[in-house]
Amino acid sequence: MFRRGETVPFAFVAEADRFRSNVAPPAPPRRSFGEVAGSALVGLTIVAGLVGAVMLGTPALQQNDHSLRNENPAAAERR
């Protein structure tokens, strides 16, 4: 079997897993006005779509007895 020439002590390998750097990563770049405005417009579009779906769907979910009475006006006169 081929062996490496230098030996690496186990303590060094274990210490390398726990190593934390004291150098802070650079701050992420600030978003431009266009990016902020674009994400706001996407959010408003999604909210407007959900509100519109609820507004259009609510009347369809209501039960109306008027629709059954208005289908046959002759039957309503006989009652």
N, C-alpha and C positions, 0 to 999 in steps of 0.2 A: 504494500500500500504506500502511496505517496503521502508524506507528512510535510507540513509547512516547516520552514526553517526557524521561524520565531514562534515562541509560545505566547499565548494571550491568557493572562490569569483570569479565572472565572469572576473574581471580584470586580475587575475592570469592566467586564461585559455586563454584569448586573448593575453596576453604577451608571453605565451609559444609558440604560433603559429609564432610569429615574432622573436623568439630567434635565434641568430646566434652564433655559437661557435667561440672562438678565437684560437682554436687549429686546425692547418692545418692537413689535412689527409696525411697519408704517401704517398710518391711518388710511382708510379707504378714501378714494377721491370723492369729492362732493358731487352730488348729482346736479346737472345743469337745469335751468328753468324749463327747457323743453321736455326733459325726462320727467320732471315733477308734474308738469302740466299734462303730459301724455298719460301718466299713470292715474292722475286724478280723473281724466276724461274716461278712461277705461272703467274705473270704479263707478263713476256716475252712470255710464251706459249700462252696466250690469244691474245696478240698483233700479234704474228706470225700467229696465226690462222686467225685473221681478215685480215691481209695483204695477206695471201695465198688465202683466199676466194675472195678477190677483184681481185687479179691477175688471178685466174682461171675463175672468172665470167665475167670479162670485155670482153674477146673475144666473149662470148656467147651473150652479149647484143648488139654487133655491127651488123649492117645490111650490108650484103654483097650481091651484085648482081652477084658475081662470082659463087656462089653456084648454082644459077638457070641456068646459062649458061653452066656450066660443067656437068650438069646432063644428057643432051642429046646432045652428040657431033654431031650427024647427023643433027639435027635441026639447029645447029650453022653453018654447012657448007652450008645449003640451003639459008641462009640469004645473 
